[in-house]
Amino acid sequence: MSRRTSPLDLPPVTYSLFHAVALPVRCAPGAALLYALLDLVSAAITPIGALVVGRFIDAAIAAISSGAPTSDVYRYLALVALIAAYQWVKQALRDLANLRLTLALRERYRTALTLKRTRLAYRHVDDAGTWDLIQRVAVDPEGGALKEAYHHVVDLVAFVIKVGGLLAILTSIVWWAGAGVIAISALTLATGIRGGKRQYDAERRVAQFDKRVDYFGAVLLGRDAAEERALFGVTRVVGRHWRAAFDAATRDRLVTRVRWYVSAYLGNLITQGSWIFVMIVLLRPLGSGAVSIGLFIALTQAFTNLDIVWGFMQTVHGLSSDAEFFKDLTAFLSLGEAETARCRTTERPAPALAEIELRGVSFSYPGDNRPVIDGLSYTFRPGRHYAIVGANGAGKTTLVRLLTGLYAPDSGSVLVNGQPLVHYGAEQLSRFYSVVYQNFARYQISLHDNITLGCSIGPMDDAGSIGEEDRIEYALHAAGLSGVVERLPSGIDTPIGKLDADGIDLSGGEWQRVAIARALVRPSLVKILDEPTAALDPVAESELYDLFHRVTQDTTTILISHRLGATRIADEILVLDAGRIVESGSHDELMRRAGLYATMFASQRSWYEAAT
């Protein structure tokens, strides 16, 4: 497996059932071909085995009834034993090949899907419909839809070989019998196709209910809501929501499945009746000696054990679902990627920051014609401290996502040093920006790894550099975490959160300070704080912002906040309303204008007067 370490190449083309074979073979040619060869040889042996068993029975009857030599009995018995031995060995080798195929799909196919997900433009991750598509494609990739599609194709070819051989034998005896069975079996093809498509469509429909089942299940059973479950007794109410979503999903799946089973069993019943009729028809050539007793018994046993129609319908049903899956795979791989997603980290370092310019930027969310950002133009200068304020829904967080390239403008452009944002590679952008979001991630790993996650510790400033440990210590102190480190059992190497048995959970405010330390330790040119202090009281928030202001004197900072007490430290405050900058200036300038900012500030004065 070591030579197959590169992810599978999945270009954005139209995928079909052809790729049910092509992709597994590309991932693990040896294992995939061995799996198919074992099944196809086994299928070819089935009609041969029927002839061998028939000859064995005839030889045994002749030896017993007329004293014929027993050499033929032993010869055919040896062939029967050889066929049985192959089936036993085949099953063991088939399981091994299937395991190797699964591991290869995990190593190459799953990795390719994961890389694609990491490269998706943020707008796709933020879209509920696209997220459902991602979940359908990416669920259990190494053991799910792709491998099952390959199995279904192999099963279909094996079925054709197996049944074709038996029907050839039957047709040689009664010419019309084989044609009649084929005609009846063909009628089941449409049932299998319709059933498979309906089943996959049902999975698409119930995805929204599955999300609710997962969410309410996590609320009922997870740790995050444990305190409120115990304190407020929310289990009954949340349980009702979980049950409603579960019942809706189960009902849709059940109705679809029942329809399939009714159709399938009805078709199977008709075909079994046809087999009984064929066996009755064979009684005549049996009586005339055209068919030997051994061949009659062998054919009867083979057709009875084969369950032709049911197996055929199951395979076609699976292939029909697989065809729908490949439509989803095509749609997933066609999703747009972030412009910087495939850039290498070997690019040149980010140049010194001259300016960031928003030039006529407008943006609306999918399905909403109302612009969240409406023709906004502004230039951020290096080394200055900015604050962006406004009511909820004014577009503050959306503006941050546009600045950092998570969203692409519907019109206008974001320029860094006069170049469009998409001109810069991922490594360069990571050196431009570090952001602390209000809904920051709580990584259940050590405090050290939490802070240095995804970060190459770089120079402190243009005058020189400091070591990694010194830089981490500086970030911890600047974020007010020195006391937290002192009380942790293993210091900065202590796992935080509840994932590990020896993990130490932090308070909401302490988690926010960890996120701030993560931003401070990165050698980025622009640091953005998007309301990261929501869990702190106004006084603590003001103190933290004052500290942040002092340790980022030579860095461009952008503070997003609906609490205006902290904005007084900014060189310039931008007031957003309905996606536009309606006011800008320093705190004193805006207060003198007695506009929207002054009104908002006056309404919050009591929150932070204690901090002055």
N, C-alpha and C positions, 0 to 999 in steps of 0.2 A: 504493500500500500504506500510505501514511502515515496515511490516514483510518481504517484498521482496526487500531488499536493496542491497543484494549481486549481483555482476555482473553474468550474465549467463555463465556457463562453456561451452566454445566452443573449444573442443580439435581438433587437426589437423587430422580429419578423412575425409572420402569421404561423402559428403553431397548430398542428393537427395530429390525428392518430398516427401519422408517420413518425412523429417525434416520440411517440410512446415506445418505439423501438430504438430510434436513433440516439436519444439522450442517455438511456441506460447503457447502451453499447459503448457510447463515447466515455461514460464514467468508468465502466468496468467491463471491457470487452471480453476478457476471459470468463468472468463469472456469469455475465449475461448470456453469452453464447453457450456455455456449459448448461445453464439452466434450461435454455430452449432446446438444446440437443437432447438432453435426457428426457424431456417431455415428449418430443416429437418421435424419438425412437420408441418410447413406451406406447405411443399412439399407433405406430406402424406395427408393433408386436401384437396389438389386440386382435385384428382379423387373422393374422398368422397363428396366433394362439388358439383361436376358435377352430381353425383347420387342424392344428396339432392335437387338440383335445378330442375332436371328432375322430381322427385317425386312431388315437389311443383307445377310445371307447370301442370302435369297430374291431381293432386288433384283439382287445380283451374278450369281446363277445365271441369272436372267431376261435380264439384259443380255448375258451371254455366249452362252446357248443360243438365244435367240430375237431378239436384237438390240433388246431393249426399251431405252427411253431411260435414260441413265446418271445423270440428275438425281437419281433416288431413291437411287442408290448413294452419291452424294456427300453427299446430305442426311443419310442414316443414318450415313455415315462421320463426318460432322461431329459428330453427336450422340454417337457412340462416343468420339470424341476429347474432347468436352466432359466426358463422364462420367469419362474417365481423368484429365483435368486436375483435375477436382474432387477426385478421390481423392488426387492428389499434393498439392494445396493443403491439403486437409483434414488430411493427416498432419502437415504443418508447423504449422498452426493448433492442431491437437489437442495436439501436444507443448508448444506455448506455453501453452495453457490448463491443461494438466496441471502445468507448472512453476509457474504463478501459483497454482494450487490448493495445491500443495505448500508454497509459501512462506507462503500465508495460513494453512494448517493449522499450520505451524511457529510463526507469530506469535500465533495466537489459541487454537487447540486445544491445542497443546503447552504454552503458557503456562498455560492453565486447569488442565491435568493437573498441572503442576509446582506451581502454587499450592495445589491440593488436597493434594498430597503434603506440602507444608510445613506445612499446617494439621492434618494427621492427629494424632489423639491418640497419644501416645508408645507406648501399649500395642499399637497396630497395627504400628508400625515394629518393635517388639520381638518380634512374633509371626511365626514362620517361615512359617506358612500364608498369612497376610495379605501378607507380603513377596513370596511367589510370585505372588499375585494382582496386586500392584502391578507386578511385572516384566512380566507378560503384557499388562497394559493399557497400560503406559507405554513399551514397547519400540518404537522408531522410530515415534513417534506421527504425524509428518507424512507418512511414506511407507509406513506399515504398514497395520494392520487397517482403520482408518476409511476411508482413501482407497481401499483395495482393495475394501471393501464397496460404496462408491459406484460403482466401476468395474463390479462384478458386477451391480448393479441396472441400470445403463445397458446393459450387455452383454445382460442378459435381455430388456429391452424391445426392444433392437435386434434380438435373435434372433427374437422373436415377430413383429416387423414384416417382417423379411427372409424368414423361412421361411413366414410366413403368406401373403405375396404370391406366393411360388413355388408353394405348395400350392394357392392359389386358381386359378392358371393350370393346374396339373396337374388339379385337380378339374373344371375346365371342359371338359377333354378326356376324362378317364376318371373318372367321378364317385366311384367307390369307392377309387381309388388314393390320393387325399389323406387320406381317412379312415383307410385302412390304415396309412399312414406315421405319422399322429398317434397311433394306438393303439400302434404299436410304440415310438414315442418316449416315450409316457407311461410305458411299463414301465421306462424308464431313470431316471425321476424318483426312484423310491424308492432306486435304487442311488446316485444322486448325493447324496441327503439323508443316507443312512446313511454313505457314505464321508466326507462333510464332518464329520459329528458325530464319527465315529471318529478322524479326523485331529486335530481340536481336543482331544478327550479324551486322545489320545496326548501332545499337547504339555503338557497339564496334568500327566499322569503323569510325564513325563520331566523336569519342571522341577527336581525334587530332584537328578537326575543332572547336569543342566546346571550347577547351582550347584557341584557337586563338580568338574566339568570345569573351570569357570572358576577355582575356588579352587586346585586342584592345578596348573592351567596357569600361574597367577600365581606359585606357588611354584617351578615349573620354570624360568620365564622372567623373572620380575620381579627388581628390584634388592634388595628387602627381604631376600630369602633367599639372596642371592648368596654371602655369606661362608660360610654353613653348607653351601651346595651344594659350594663349593670345599674346605672343611675336612673335612666329614664324608662327602662322597660320597653325598648323600641322593637323587641323581637316580634311581637304579634303583628304590628303594622307592617314592618319590613317583610315579615314572612308572608303576608297577604300579597304584597307586590311580587315577591319571588314566586309564589304559587301561581299567580295569574300569568306571569311570563312563561313559567315552565309548562303550564297547561296549554297555553296558546301554541308554543313550539311543538309540544308532544302531539297535540290534536292535528296540526297540519301534517306532520310527519306520518302519523298513524293513518290518516285518511288516504294519503298518497300510497302508503305501503299496502294498505288493505286492498285498494283498487288493483295494485300490481299482483298481489297474491291471488286474488279472485280470478283475474285474467290468466295468470300463469297456471294455476291449478286446473282451470277449465280446459286450457289447451293441452295440458299434460294428460288429463283424463281422456280427452278425445283421442290423443295419440296412443295412449295405452290400449284403448279400445281397438284402434287400428292394428296394433301389434298382435292382439289376440286374434283378430280376423286373419292376419297374415299367417300366424301359426296354424290356424285351422286350415287355411288354404294349402299349407305345406304337408298336411296329412295325406293328401292325395298322392303327390309324388313319393311320399314316404311309403305308402301302401304299394305303389307300383315298383318300388326299388330305385327310383330316380334319385332319391335322397337316402343316404344311409342313416341308421339309427343314431350313430355317433354324431354326425354332422347336424342332424335335427336337434339333438339335445344341446350341443355346443352353441348353435345359433340362438336357440331359445334362451339359454343361460346368458349369453353375451348381450342380447338385446334387452333382457330383463334387468341386468345389472347396470347397463349403460345409462338408462334414464335419459334418453336422447333429447326429448323436447325440453324437459326441465333444465338440463344442463345447457342446452343451446340458448334458451331464453335468458338464463342467468348471465351467460357470457355476453349476449347482445345487450342486455340491460346494462351491464357494467360498461361496455364500450360506448353506449349512448351517453351515459353519465361522464365518461372520460372525454368524449368530444366536447361536452359543455365545459369541462375543466380546462381544456386547452384553449377555449375561447377566453376564459378568465386569465390564463397564463399569458396569452397574447396581449390582453388589455393591460395586465400588470407590467409586463416588460416594456410596454409602449409609454408608460407614464414618464413624464418629464423629470429629468434629474436637475439638481442644483447645478448652476453653471460651473461652479468650482469643484464639483464632486470628484472628478477624475484627475485632478491636478496632483502632481507628485510633491512630496515634502522636500525634494532636493532643489526646489526653486530658490532664487535669490531671496535674501531677507527683505522684509517690508522696508521701503524707504522711509526717511523721516517724514512725519506728517506735516503737510502744508495746510490743507483744508479739506473739509467734507461739505459737499454742496448738494442740496436738494433742489432740483431744477424742474418746476412745474409738475411735481409728483402727485398722482391721483391713484387711489386704490379702493376697490370694492370687494367684498367677500362674495364667493360664488352663490348665485341665487338671490342676491340682494343688490338691487340697482342703486341703492343709496350709497354714495361715496363716503367711506370712513375717513380717508384723506383726500382733500379736494383742492387740487392745483397748488400744492404747498411748495414754496421756494424759500430757502434759507441757507446760510453758509456758517458752518461751525469752524472757528479758528483754533489753532493748536495752543495748548497750555491754558486754556480758559475753562472756567467752571460754569456749566449751564444747568438750568432746571426747567423741566417741562411740566406744566400744571394744567389742570382742567377738570371738569366734572367727569363722572363715570360715563364712558361711551364717547368721550371727546376725541379718541384716536391715539392716546399716548402710547400704549403698548404696541399698537399696530405700527406706529412710527418707528419704534425701536426695531421691530422685525424688518422693516424696510431698510433702515440704516445698516443692519448687519447682514442683509442679503437673504434672510429667511423667506421673505416675500419679494416678488418682483413687481414693480409698479405696473398698473394698467396703462399708464401714460406718464411721460416725463422720465427722469433718470436720476440716479444717485451717483455722484462723482466723488472719488477720492483722489486728491492731488490732480484734479482735472481729467482723470480717467474713469470710465464707467466701472462700477463696482465689480461687474462680471469679468473685467480685465485681470483681476488679481486672483492668484491661486489660493487654495484652501490654507496652505501654510502661511501665506502672507496675511490673509484675513484674520487668522488666529492670532497673529502678532499685532494686528490693528485693534481688535476688540476683545474685551472680556466683559461678560454681562452677569449680573445677579438679578434673577427674576423673582417676582413675588411668589410664584409657584415653583420654587427651586427644587431640585432633586435631593433626596436624602439617601445617599449611598450607604448601604449596610456593609461597610468595610472599615478598615482602621482610619483613625483621624488623619494620620500622615497621608494615606492614599487618597482620602477625601479631598485634601487640600491640593495635592500635587496631581490629581487625576487629569490625564491628557495634557500635561504641561511639561514642557522642557524648561527647566529653571535656567533663566538667562540673566543678562546683566541688569544690575539695579538701576543704572543710569548711564549717561554718556561718559561720565568721568571715570568709570571703572566698573568693577564687578565684585560680587561677593559670592561666597560659597552657598551651596544648596541649603545646608542646614541653617546657616545664618539667615538666608532669605525666608525660609519657613518660619523661623523664630520671629522674624520681623513681622510677617503676615499675621501670625498668631497674636502677637502683642498688639498690633494695630487694630485687629478685629475684636480685641478684648477677651481673648480665649486663654490667656496665660493661666488664670486661676482654674479653668476647666482642666487644662493639661495636668496641673499639679495634683488634682484629686483623682485622676484616672489611674487605675491599678498599674498599667504598663505605660503610662504617659501617652505620648503621641502615637505609639504603636497599638494602643488599645482599640479593639473593634467597637464601633459605636452603632447603635441601633439594636434591634431585637432578633436579628437573624441568627447570630451565633449565641451559643449557650453562655459564654462569658462576655457577651456584648453589654455595653453600658449605654442606655438611651439618654438622650439629651432633651432639654426643654425646647419649646418652639423657638424661643429667642436665641438659644445657643446654636440650634441648627442654622438659623439665619446668619449668625456670626461665622459659622463654618463656611457657608456659601460666600460670604464677603471675603473671608481669608483666601478662598480659592481664586477669587478675582484679583486680590492684591498680589498674590504670589506670581501671577503670570506677568511676563514682561511686555504687556500690551500697551499700545499708545493711547487708547481710548477706553476708559472704564465707565460702564453704564450700570446704574442701579435703578431697576424698574420696580419701585415700591417694595424693596426687600425687607422693610422693617415693620410689616403689618402686625407682627406678633409683639412688638414692643410698644410700651406706652409712649405718649408724645415726648415726655421729658427724656427717657432713655433714647428715643429716636433722635432727638435733637443733639444729645451728647455724642451718639455714634456718628452722626453726620459731621459734627464738628471735628471729631477725630479723623474721619475719612478725608475731610477737607485738608487737614494738616499734612497727612501722609501722602497726599497726591498733589502737592503744590505744583510740580512740574509736569503734571499729566492732564490731558483733556478729560474732563468728567462730565457726564450727563446724568442728572438725577431726575427720576420720574416719581412724582408723588402727588397725592391728593391732599396731604397735610402740608400746609404752607409754612409752618414754623421753620423747617429745615431749609427752605429755599432762600432764606435771607443771606446765606453764605455764597450764593451763586453770583458770578459776575454778570450774568444775563439770564433773565427768566422769560420763557416763552409761554404764553397763555393760549391753549388750544380750545377751540369751540367749533363743533360741527366740522372737524377735519381741517380747520384753517387756523393760522396764527393771527389772533385778533389783537394781541398786545405783546410787546417785548420791551425789555429794559431791566434795570436793576430794581431791587426791592423798593428803595427810596423813590426812584422815578415813577414806578407804577403806583405807589401809594399816593404820590402827589397828583397823579392823573385821575384818581378816584373812579376808576373804571371797574371792569369785571374782577380783576385781581384784588383790588382794594376791598370790594364787596365780599369776596370769598375769604380774604384774610381776616376781615372784621368778624365774620361769623365763626371763625375758629380761634379767635384770640385767647379765649379762656383755656384752651387746651395746652398752650405752651408758655403762658405768661410766667408760670413757675420756673421755667427753664432760663429766664432772662435775668 
